[in-house]
Amino acid sequence: MSNLKAFVWMALVAMLAAAPAVTAEEATKEKTPAAGQKAPPKEKGPQDALRGEYAIMAAECKLTPEQQETLKAKVAARRDAQEAWMKANGSKLEALQEAVKQPKDPNDKEAVQRAAEQLKALEADRLKIQATFEADLRAMMTPEQRQDWEAFKLYRPMMARYKKLNLAEGQVQKIRDAAAAAAKELAEAKGDEKAAMGAKTEIVAKLRKTVEETILTAEQREALNKPSPPKPGAVKKAGENK
């Protein structure tokens, strides 16, 4: 009898030990598509939207988790609005572009002009989606975060311009500080859109001058002004027509 009890006990232990392995195997079968089948596509949604430029924005502006979720939703909404616009207007857009670039009758100036005006209006309608999106982003951020983003947008092209100069860490920080000061000056600029564009041009020129005259070394300035070597194939052979 004792042998029978021992046998039953060993059988129960073996069954319990085997149970998790069977469960894991079944779960794997549910998650792994059968041979020859494609895995189901991932759903598009806000959780997939915070990449590239907007991931940089989140880091540079120190967006809160709530702001990041709002940003993801806005990016997804902009994408959906653009797709809906193209679905509704894509054919008309292509037709008008064709009518302007390759009109059926090039001598019919009035028809070409009408098509050009309609195309301009249609493009302006599409740009409203981006304008709304950008206004939403500004409304989402604090004044300090907006200024941080503008500072980064000034800093980034500066770094692209000077990337070949092997800037020291201290120089990079000084360029960041100069860009932040320029962004503050830009935020304080008054006037309409045309005046704002003029102010930005002046502020960017002033920023570049500050960097090149007070942050770069003499050797770096010389390297910056040195002409780049011609690209392969750009040099004409002797005897070729100019």
C-alpha positions in Angstrom: 0.0 0.0 0.0 2.8 2.3 0.8 4.3 1.7 -2.6 1.0 2.6 -4.2 0.8 5.9 -2.3 4.4 6.7 -3.3 3.6 6.0 -6.9 0.5 8.3 -6.8 2.5 11.1 -5.1 5.2 10.9 -7.7 2.6 11.0 -10.5 1.0 14.1 -9.1 4.4 15.9 -8.8 5.3 15.0 -12.4 1.9 16.4 -13.6 2.3 19.7 -11.7 5.9 20.1 -13.0 4.7 19.6 -16.6 1.8 22.0 -16.4 3.7 25.3 -16.7 5.7 24.0 -19.7 2.4 23.1 -21.5 0.9 26.6 -20.7 4.0 28.4 -22.0 4.0 26.3 -25.2 0.4 27.1 -25.8 1.0 30.8 -25.2 3.8 30.7 -27.7 1.6 29.1 -30.3 -1.0 31.8 -29.8 1.6 34.6 -30.3 3.6 33.1 -33.1 2.0 33.1 -36.6 1.9 29.8 -38.4 4.4 29.1 -41.1 3.6 31.1 -44.2 1.4 33.6 -42.4 2.4 37.2 -41.8 2.3 38.7 -38.4 -0.6 41.1 -37.9 0.3 44.7 -38.5 0.8 47.0 -35.6 -2.0 49.4 -35.1 -1.2 53.0 -35.9 -1.9 55.3 -33.0 -0.6 58.0 -30.8 1.8 55.6 -29.0 3.8 55.3 -32.3 3.9 59.0 -33.2 6.6 60.5 -30.9 9.6 60.0 -33.0 12.2 62.0 -34.9 11.7 65.8 -34.5 9.0 65.3 -31.8 11.2 63.1 -29.7 13.9 65.8 -29.9 11.2 68.4 -28.9 10.2 66.3 -25.9 13.9 66.1 -24.7 14.9 69.7 -25.4 11.8 71.2 -23.9 11.6 68.7 -21.0 7.9 68.0 -21.7 6.0 66.4 -18.9 4.5 62.9 -19.4 1.1 64.5 -19.9 2.5 66.9 -22.5 4.1 64.0 -24.3 0.8 62.2 -24.5 -0.8 65.3 -25.8 2.0 65.7 -28.4 1.5 62.1 -29.5 -2.2 62.7 -29.9 -1.7 65.9 -31.9 0.8 64.2 -34.2 -1.6 61.4 -34.9 -4.5 63.8 -35.5 -2.4 65.8 -37.9 -1.5 62.6 -39.8 -5.1 61.5 -40.0 -6.2 65.0 -41.2 -3.5 65.0 -43.9 -4.5 61.6 -45.1 -8.2 62.6 -45.2 -7.4 65.7 -47.1 -5.3 63.8 -49.7 -8.1 61.3 -50.1 -10.6 64.1 -50.8 -8.4 66.4 -52.8 -5.5 64.3 -54.2 -6.9 63.8 -57.7 -7.9 67.5 -58.0 -4.4 68.5 -56.8 -2.7 66.4 -59.4 -5.0 67.7 -62.2 -4.3 71.3 -61.3 -0.5 70.7 -61.1 -0.6 69.1 -64.5 -2.7 72.0 -65.9 -0.1 74.5 -64.7 3.1 72.6 -65.6 1.9 71.0 -68.8 -1.3 72.7 -70.0 -3.2 71.2 -72.9 -3.1 74.6 -74.7 0.0 76.6 -73.6 -1.4 79.6 -75.5 -4.5 79.8 -73.4 -3.0 82.0 -70.7 -6.3 82.6 -69.0 -6.9 78.9 -68.4 -3.4 78.5 -67.0 -3.9 81.5 -64.7 -7.2 80.1 -63.5 -5.5 76.7 -62.8 -2.6 78.4 -61.0 -5.1 80.4 -58.7 -7.1 77.3 -57.9 -3.9 75.4 -57.2 -2.7 78.1 -54.8 -6.0 78.1 -53.0 -6.0 74.3 -52.7 -2.4 74.3 -51.3 -3.4 77.1 -48.8 -6.2 74.9 -47.7 -3.8 72.0 -47.1 -1.4 74.3 -45.2 -4.2 75.1 -42.7 -3.7 71.6 -41.2 -0.1 72.3 -40.5 -0.8 75.8 -39.2 -3.4 74.4 -36.8 -1.0 71.7 -35.6 1.8 74.2 -34.9 -0.7 76.5 -33.0 -1.7 73.5 -30.9 1.9 72.7 -30.1 2.6 76.3 -29.0 -0.6 76.2 -26.8 0.5 73.0 -25.3 3.9 74.3 -24.1 4.8 76.9 -21.4 6.4 80.2 -22.5 9.7 78.8 -21.2 9.4 75.6 -23.3 8.5 77.6 -26.4 11.6 79.7 -26.0 13.7 76.5 -25.4 12.4 75.1 -28.7 13.1 78.3 -30.6 16.6 78.4 -29.1 17.2 74.8 -30.2 16.0 75.7 -33.7 18.6 78.5 -33.9 21.3 76.3 -32.3 20.9 73.3 -34.6 21.8 75.1 -37.9 24.7 76.8 -36.2 26.1 73.4 -35.3 25.5 72.1 -38.8 27.5 75.1 -40.1 30.4 74.5 -37.8 30.4 70.7 -37.6 33.7 70.4 -39.5 35.6 72.6 -37.0 35.9 70.0 -34.1 34.4 72.4 -31.6 35.4 72.0 -28.0 32.7 71.2 -25.4 33.0 74.6 -23.9 32.5 76.2 -27.4 29.3 74.1 -28.0 27.9 75.3 -24.7 28.7 78.9 -25.6 26.9 78.5 -28.9 23.9 77.1 -27.0 23.9 80.1 -24.7 24.1 82.5 -27.6 21.2 80.7 -29.3 19.1 81.0 -26.1 19.8 84.7 -25.9 18.9 85.1 -29.6 15.6 83.2 -29.0 14.8 85.5 -26.1 15.4 88.5 -28.3 13.3 87.0 -31.0 10.4 86.4 -28.6 10.5 90.0 -27.6 10.3 91.2 -31.3 7.1 93.1 -32.1 5.3 93.7 -35.4 3.4 91.8 -38.0 4.5 88.6 -39.9 6.7 90.5 -42.3 8.3 92.4 -39.5 8.9 89.2 -37.5 10.6 87.6 -40.5 12.8 90.6 -40.9 13.7 90.5 -37.2 14.5 86.9 -37.4 16.9 87.4 -40.3 18.7 90.1 -38.4 18.9 88.1 -35.2 20.2 85.0 -37.0 22.9 87.2 -38.7 23.8 88.7 -35.4 24.0 85.2 -33.8 26.3 84.0 -36.5 28.5 87.0 -36.1 28.7 86.5 -32.4 29.8 82.9 -32.8 32.4 83.5 -35.5 33.9 86.6 -33.9 33.9 85.7 -30.2 33.6 81.9 -29.9 35.6 80.4 -32.7 39.4 80.4 -32.7 41.4 82.1 -35.4 42.3 78.7 -36.8 38.6 77.6 -36.9 37.7 80.9 -38.6 40.3 80.2 -41.2 39.1 76.6 -41.7 35.5 77.9 -42.0 36.4 80.4 -44.8 38.6 77.9 -46.6 36.9 76.8 -49.9 35.8 73.2 -49.9 37.7 70.9 -52.3 35.8 70.2 -55.5 33.7 67.1 -55.7 35.0 64.1 -57.7 34.2 64.7 -61.4 33.6 68.4 -60.9 37.1 69.4 -62.2 37.0 69.7 -66.0 39.7 68.0 -68.0 42.1 70.1 -70.1 40.6 70.9 -73.5 37.0 70.6 -72.4 34.7 73.4 -73.3 33.9 75.7 -70.4 
